[in-house]
Amino acid sequence: MPGAKRTLDIDNGNLYVAEGANGAGIYKMADGSLISNLAIPIRPENVESGDIVTNAVSVDNNLLFMANGAAGISISNV
């Protein structure tokens, strides 16, 4: 979506990236290599697919919080 913002977070040498419809990506800061992709876990019915996007991420104590637009917030153990 043009003009949409995305956030990043850094923890323990890893970069956590909000990647829109693709959920979140986790990358090694040292070389930029991909560690893992996390899909958006909840896809509510009757919601436009364009409204289900990860636009913010935050990491705390091995928990990744993903703000997923109309799909709400998800928490993953990373």
Backbone as JSON Lines, residues from 0, in Angstrom:
{"i":0,"aa":"M","n":[0.84,-1.16,0.0],"ca":[0.0,0.0,0.0],"c":[0.9,1.24,0.0]}
{"i":1,"aa":"P","n":[0.75,2.11,-0.97],"ca":[1.58,3.32,-1.03],"c":[1.41,4.19,0.21]}
{"i":2,"aa":"G","n":[2.51,4.67,0.72],"ca":[2.48,5.56,1.88],"c":[2.34,4.86,3.22]}
{"i":3,"aa":"A","n":[2.23,3.54,3.21],"ca":[2.09,2.81,4.47],"c":[3.42,2.78,5.2]}
{"i":4,"aa":"K","n":[3.36,2.86,6.52],"ca":[4.59,2.8,7.3],"c":[4.84,1.37,7.76]}
{"i":5,"aa":"R","n":[6.08,1.07,8.01],"ca":[6.48,-0.22,8.58],"c":[7.53,0.07,9.64]}
{"i":6,"aa":"T","n":[7.59,-0.76,10.67],"ca":[8.59,-0.53,11.71],"c":[9.58,-1.69,11.76]}
{"i":7,"aa":"L","n":[10.68,-1.41,12.45],"ca":[11.75,-2.38,12.69],"c":[12.03,-2.43,14.18]}
{"i":8,"aa":"D","n":[12.6,-3.52,14.63],"ca":[13.11,-3.59,16.0],"c":[14.4,-4.41,15.96]}
{"i":9,"aa":"I","n":[15.29,-4.13,16.88],"ca":[16.57,-4.83,16.96],"c":[16.7,-5.42,18.35]}
{"i":10,"aa":"D","n":[17.11,-6.69,18.42],"ca":[17.31,-7.34,19.71],"c":[18.31,-8.47,19.54]}
{"i":11,"aa":"N","n":[19.29,-8.52,20.41],"ca":[20.23,-9.64,20.48],"c":[20.88,-9.97,19.12]}
{"i":12,"aa":"G","n":[21.23,-8.93,18.37],"ca":[21.9,-9.14,17.09],"c":[20.99,-9.5,15.94]}
{"i":13,"aa":"N","n":[19.67,-9.45,16.17],"ca":[18.7,-9.75,15.11],"c":[17.88,-8.51,14.78]}
{"i":14,"aa":"L","n":[17.47,-8.42,13.51],"ca":[16.62,-7.34,13.04],"c":[15.24,-7.93,12.76]}
{"i":15,"aa":"Y","n":[14.21,-7.35,13.34],"ca":[12.83,-7.79,13.17],"c":[12.13,-6.76,12.29]}
{"i":16,"aa":"V","n":[11.52,-7.2,11.19],"ca":[10.99,-6.3,10.18],"c":[9.51,-6.58,9.94]}
{"i":17,"aa":"A","n":[8.68,-5.54,10.01],"ca":[7.28,-5.65,9.6],"c":[7.27,-5.68,8.07]}
{"i":18,"aa":"E","n":[6.7,-6.74,7.49],"ca":[6.76,-6.93,6.04],"c":[5.38,-6.98,5.38]}
{"i":19,"aa":"G","n":[4.45,-6.17,5.9],"ca":[3.14,-6.04,5.27],"c":[2.37,-7.35,5.22]}
{"i":20,"aa":"A","n":[1.85,-7.68,4.03],"ca":[1.04,-8.89,3.87],"c":[1.84,-10.17,4.11]}
{"i":21,"aa":"N","n":[3.16,-10.06,4.1],"ca":[4.01,-11.23,4.34],"c":[4.29,-11.48,5.81]}
{"i":22,"aa":"G","n":[3.74,-10.68,6.71],"ca":[3.96,-10.88,8.14],"c":[5.23,-10.2,8.61]}
{"i":23,"aa":"A","n":[6.12,-10.96,9.26],"ca":[7.36,-10.38,9.79],"c":[8.54,-11.23,9.36]}
{"i":24,"aa":"G","n":[9.68,-10.57,9.21],"ca":[10.92,-11.27,8.9],"c":[11.93,-11.06,10.0]}
{"i":25,"aa":"I","n":[12.74,-12.06,10.25],"ca":[13.82,-11.96,11.23],"c":[15.12,-12.18,10.48]}
{"i":26,"aa":"Y","n":[16.05,-11.24,10.63],"ca":[17.31,-11.27,9.89],"c":[18.49,-11.12,10.85]}
{"i":27,"aa":"K","n":[19.64,-11.7,10.49],"ca":[20.87,-11.51,11.26],"c":[21.42,-10.13,10.94]}
{"i":28,"aa":"M","n":[21.72,-9.36,11.97],"ca":[22.29,-8.03,11.76],"c":[23.69,-8.12,11.14]}
{"i":29,"aa":"A","n":[24.44,-9.14,11.48],"ca":[25.83,-9.25,11.04],"c":[25.97,-9.33,9.52]}
{"i":30,"aa":"D","n":[25.05,-10.07,8.87],"ca":[25.21,-10.25,7.43],"c":[23.92,-10.09,6.64]}
{"i":31,"aa":"G","n":[22.81,-9.79,7.31],"ca":[21.53,-9.58,6.62],"c":[20.82,-10.85,6.19]}
{"i":32,"aa":"S","n":[21.35,-12.0,6.56],"ca":[20.71,-13.25,6.13],"c":[19.4,-13.49,6.88]}
{"i":33,"aa":"L","n":[18.47,-14.12,6.18],"ca":[17.16,-14.42,6.74],"c":[17.26,-15.56,7.74]}
{"i":34,"aa":"I","n":[16.69,-15.34,8.92],"ca":[16.6,-16.39,9.94],"c":[15.25,-17.08,9.83]}
{"i":35,"aa":"S","n":[14.18,-16.27,9.72],"ca":[12.84,-16.85,9.72],"c":[11.83,-15.84,9.19]}
{"i":36,"aa":"N","n":[10.74,-16.37,8.62],"ca":[9.56,-15.57,8.28],"c":[8.42,-16.02,9.17]}
{"i":37,"aa":"L","n":[7.65,-15.08,9.65],"ca":[6.47,-15.4,10.46],"c":[5.23,-14.85,9.74]}
{"i":38,"aa":"A","n":[4.36,-15.74,9.33],"ca":[3.13,-15.34,8.65],"c":[2.16,-14.74,9.66]}
{"i":39,"aa":"I","n":[1.21,-13.98,9.17],"ca":[0.15,-13.45,10.03],"c":[-0.74,-14.64,10.41]}
{"i":40,"aa":"P","n":[-0.85,-14.96,11.71],"ca":[-1.51,-16.2,12.11],"c":[-3.03,-16.18,12.06]}
{"i":41,"aa":"I","n":[-3.64,-15.0,12.07],"ca":[-5.1,-14.9,12.11],"c":[-5.57,-14.17,10.86]}
{"i":42,"aa":"R","n":[-6.53,-14.75,10.16],"ca":[-7.1,-14.12,8.97],"c":[-8.62,-14.07,9.15]}
{"i":43,"aa":"P","n":[-9.13,-12.98,9.75],"ca":[-10.57,-12.89,10.01],"c":[-11.39,-12.93,8.72]}
{"i":44,"aa":"E","n":[-12.57,-13.53,8.81],"ca":[-13.48,-13.53,7.67],"c":[-14.07,-12.14,7.5]}
{"i":45,"aa":"N","n":[-14.56,-11.87,6.32],"ca":[-15.22,-10.61,5.99],"c":[-14.33,-9.39,6.18]}
{"i":46,"aa":"V","n":[-13.02,-9.57,6.03],"ca":[-12.07,-8.46,6.11],"c":[-11.29,-8.45,4.81]}
{"i":47,"aa":"E","n":[-11.17,-7.28,4.2],"ca":[-10.4,-7.15,2.95],"c":[-8.97,-7.6,3.18]}
{"i":48,"aa":"S","n":[-8.42,-8.37,2.25],"ca":[-7.06,-8.87,2.42],"c":[-6.05,-7.73,2.54]}
{"i":49,"aa":"G","n":[-6.31,-6.6,1.9],"ca":[-5.42,-5.45,1.99],"c":[-5.39,-4.81,3.36]}
{"i":50,"aa":"D","n":[-6.35,-5.16,4.21],"ca":[-6.39,-4.62,5.57],"c":[-5.71,-5.55,6.57]}
{"i":51,"aa":"I","n":[-5.21,-6.69,6.09],"ca":[-4.51,-7.64,6.96],"c":[-3.03,-7.58,6.6]}
{"i":52,"aa":"V","n":[-2.33,-6.69,7.29],"ca":[-0.91,-6.45,7.02],"c":[-0.17,-6.2,8.33]}
{"i":53,"aa":"T","n":[1.04,-6.69,8.42],"ca":[1.87,-6.4,9.59],"c":[2.54,-5.05,9.35]}
{"i":54,"aa":"N","n":[2.15,-4.06,10.15],"ca":[2.72,-2.73,9.97],"c":[3.63,-2.31,11.11]}
{"i":55,"aa":"A","n":[3.71,-3.12,12.16],"ca":[4.61,-2.8,13.27],"c":[5.03,-4.08,13.98]}
{"i":56,"aa":"V","n":[6.27,-4.08,14.45],"ca":[6.79,-5.2,15.24],"c":[7.54,-4.64,16.44]}
{"i":57,"aa":"S","n":[7.55,-5.43,17.51],"ca":[8.31,-5.08,18.71],"c":[8.71,-6.38,19.39]}
{"i":58,"aa":"V","n":[9.93,-6.42,19.91],"ca":[10.42,-7.65,20.56],"c":[10.75,-7.35,22.01]}
{"i":59,"aa":"D","n":[10.38,-8.29,22.91],"ca":[10.68,-8.14,24.33],"c":[10.76,-9.53,24.96]}
{"i":60,"aa":"N","n":[11.9,-9.83,25.57],"ca":[12.07,-11.13,26.25],"c":[11.68,-12.31,25.38]}
{"i":61,"aa":"N","n":[12.18,-12.36,24.16],"ca":[11.92,-13.44,23.21],"c":[10.48,-13.53,22.73]}
{"i":62,"aa":"L","n":[9.7,-12.49,22.95],"ca":[8.35,-12.44,22.41],"c":[8.3,-11.39,21.32]}
{"i":63,"aa":"L","n":[7.76,-11.76,20.16],"ca":[7.59,-10.84,19.05],"c":[6.13,-10.44,18.98]}
{"i":64,"aa":"F","n":[5.88,-9.15,19.11],"ca":[4.53,-8.6,19.01],"c":[4.37,-8.04,17.61]}
{"i":65,"aa":"M","n":[3.32,-8.47,16.91],"ca":[3.06,-8.02,15.54],"c":[1.71,-7.32,15.49]}
{"i":66,"aa":"A","n":[1.7,-6.06,15.02],"ca":[0.46,-5.33,14.79],"c":[0.03,-5.63,13.36]}
{"i":67,"aa":"N","n":[-1.1,-6.33,13.21],"ca":[-1.51,-6.88,11.92],"c":[-2.75,-6.22,11.34]}
{"i":68,"aa":"G","n":[-2.89,-4.93,11.5],"ca":[-4.04,-4.23,10.93],"c":[-5.35,-4.81,11.43]}
{"i":69,"aa":"A","n":[-6.25,-5.12,10.49],"ca":[-7.58,-5.64,10.84],"c":[-7.52,-7.03,11.47]}
{"i":70,"aa":"A","n":[-6.36,-7.69,11.43],"ca":[-6.21,-9.01,12.05],"c":[-5.77,-8.91,13.5]}
{"i":71,"aa":"G","n":[-5.61,-7.71,14.02],"ca":[-5.27,-7.52,15.42],"c":[-3.79,-7.73,15.71]}
{"i":72,"aa":"I","n":[-3.5,-8.04,16.95],"ca":[-2.12,-8.22,17.41],"c":[-1.85,-9.7,17.64]}
{"i":73,"aa":"S","n":[-0.68,-10.14,17.22],"ca":[-0.28,-11.52,17.51],"c":[1.02,-11.5,18.29]}
{"i":74,"aa":"I","n":[1.24,-12.55,19.06],"ca":[2.45,-12.69,19.87],"c":[3.06,-14.05,19.56]}
{"i":75,"aa":"S","n":[4.34,-14.04,19.2],"ca":[5.05,-15.28,18.88],"c":[6.3,-15.4,19.74]}
{"i":76,"aa":"N","n":[6.61,-16.6,20.16],"ca":[7.85,-16.85,20.89],"c":[8.97,-17.01,19.87]}
{"i":77,"aa":"V","n":[9.96,-16.13,19.94],"ca":[11.07,-16.19,18.99],"c":[12.36,-16.45,19.74]}
